[in-house]
Structure formats: C-alpha cells, structure tokens
Amino acid sequence: MTIGVVIAGIAGLFAYAAGWLTPNALTPARIVNTLEEVNGRHPGFRRNHAKGVCVSGYFNSNGRGTELSKASVFQPGRMPVIARFSLSGGQPEAADAPDTVRGLAILFTLPDGEEWRTAMINLPVAPFRTAEGFTDLVLASAPDPATGKPDPARMQGFFARYPESAKAMELIGSQPLSSGFENSRFNSLSAFRFINAAGSVAWVRWSVAPVQPEPVATTRLDGTNKNWLFDALIASIHSQPLAWHLIVTVAQAGDPTDDATIPWPADRRQIDVGTLTIDRVESEDTSPARDINFDPLVLPNGIAASDDPLLSARSAVYSQSFTRREGEPKNPSAVSTAETAR
Ligand code: HEM
C-alpha cells in the first residue's frame, strides 16, 4: 500500500467521524445544535435541563444490593453524594411549571474511589425510544411563534411517526403529578446490567422513591415567583433533610431491556438497597455540580450498560453539551445564591 493511499484512508476516517460523508446523519453535534435552535443559545448552561439547583448529602447502603451487584456502592455503609435537581428544557430562566419534566442527577463517590453517575426523571417511561425520537420530539414540541404553544398538527405528525411515543404519552398522562421535587419519584427508565461477585447477571432498572409524602415547605404560586418549585425545595431542605429509597427493579425473561418507552410489569421484584439523604443545597454559581457531566455511562465495576440505544446516545450528546458549556463564560444561575442561602 502506498503512503498516499494510507493518508487518503486516514483522511476518509476523519471525514466519516466528522459526519461529512453522511450530511443527514444525526450526530451528537447536530442534536445539540437542534437544542440550541429551539431554546436559543445560553452560554455556560446545559443545553437541556438548563435550570437547576445543586444539592449534596449521603447514601446509606443497607447491603441488600450485594445479592445482585458487586459494585462497592452496595456494600453496607455510608458514602457522599453530589446531586442536581433540574427542569427539562434548554432555557435557564424558564418559569417553573408543574408539568415540566423534573430531573435528579446523582454522583455517588464509592468507598473504593470509583464513581456512579445517574440522571433520572420523574416520568414512568421515556417518551422516545431513540435519539432520533428525542430530536424529533424537541422539534415537534417547539412553541409555534403565533400561539406560544406547540403546533397540534406537528405533534400529531410526530405521534404518527413514533407510535411507541404515543403509547408512552398515554401512560405518562394517566399518572397523577406530584406537587414538588420533594415528593417526586425519579426513574432511570433505561435498563442496566448488575453483575454480582459470582458473575451472575441481572437486568435491572432503578428509581429513587420519596420518603416525604409532601413538600415540607411550600411557596406561594402567585404568578410573581417564577422559581416556586425550586424555592419550595430549598425551604424544605433548610427545614429538614430529605430522603429517598433507592429501589432496584429486577427484570424477568422477556422484559424489554432496549426500549425505555415500555414499562415492566408491576409485579416485578423490587429491592430497597438503601437511603439517599439530601441535607445541603447550593446555587449552581458556587457548587461543583455545575461542572459535572452526569453521563449515564459513568458506572462502577458491577454495573454495566444494557442494549438500550438511549444510553450511548445520551453519553455522546451530554459530552458535546458539556464541552460547549465548559468553554463558555459562566452566567449567574436563575436560582440565585441569595435564594439558596438560609
Ligand atoms: C437521546 C435522548 C436524550 C438526549 C439527546 C438528552 C440530552 C441532554 C443534554 C444535552 C443534557 C445536558 C448535559 C450537560 O450539559 O451536562 C441533558 C441533561 C439531562 N438529562 Fe437528558 N437527554 C436524553 C434523554 C434523557 C433521559 C431518557 C433521561 C432520564 C431518564 C434524561 C435525564 C436528564 C437529566 C436529569 C439531565 C440533567 C443532568 C444534570 O443535572 O446535569 N435525559 N440531557
């Protein structure tokens, strides 16, 4: 082979990686561009889940998870966590609304120094199965400039193209909304694999289920406070530590592991593996959580990805969003340091 052929081959690989040979392919950069086009560019902020507040606390593992996974997070004991509550959407100044998707991202620091990062939301299933579905939903639900609301015809077209999303939305719409971040259940939605000390594999999904049935504190919804959901969360944490049980749901043969739009049957085994306690809250302006990429594929030994296509897509897109925002000047968070102060 001549050197010229080798160079042409390498150049071709670069062109392939950059997406030049597949102008219509959905790359991580194109997905982030779409988020920026729909939401506007907000330098320094996450391109999705832009509005958030940072918290910290600890996870008390009760040891029951060791049956399924050798990850040291499941050994009995206590370890620190850094986390971030957020609302979906790419606008950091958006007003809080009850039906905006709520997020909770957690970084566990394990006793052996490994990390486990997970980003969960309060929906019971994902409203899209793939990155294509995500991107088309972002485009279809963008507000129509004439009405300020999504165009019903575009949404109908989206559901016709993605029947799995239409089905998922039926289930999502049938479930009551919790009143705050404090009493929300947050779900991994995607499946993962747990590997135990004997090498046995279990397919699981996980959730954190709230201990407090209601927000401890509430803030008035009088139309003037656009941060009412976040402010209630902050006041609740100031009045008492908040807690969630970490619940692992175990699949049975035949349960879908590659499709987060489909719920697993309600009778699947659930194991409470420990309690997450959140006792500190901080604005993004000062917390190290601002500069964390809650990549769902940062997993400790003993937890591995499933065949769900959302996982690798999210990992690649979060990295693209993180790289852009880390290179930009930082602007004050919508939830200010004055608000998080006691
Ligand atoms: C292919 C589908 C998806 C895409 C393209 C996507 C995109 C993004 C992007 C760009 C960010 C900002 C990342 C950063 O700059 O750090 C983000 C954050 C987030 N996403 Fe997704 N997402 C997807 C699906 C999901 C799903 C299924 C869940 C929940 C199960 C989820 C939960 C979250 C949460 C909680 C955050 C905020 C994390 C934080 O506080 O840093 N996303 N997403």
Boltz pocket constraint, residues with backbone or C-beta under 6 A from the ligand:
constraints:
  - pocket:
      binder: B
      contacts: [[A, 31], [A, 45], [A, 46], [A, 47], [A, 48], [A, 49], [A, 52], [A, 84], [A, 85], [A, 86], [A, 102], [A, 103], [A, 104], [A, 105], [A, 119], [A, 120], [A, 121], [A, 126], [A, 130], [A, 131], [A, 134], [A, 187], [A, 188], [A, 189], [A, 190], [A, 289], [A, 292], [A, 293], [A, 294], [A, 310], [A, 313], [A, 314], [A, 317], [A, 318], [A, 321], [A, 322], [A, 325]]
      max_distance: 6.0
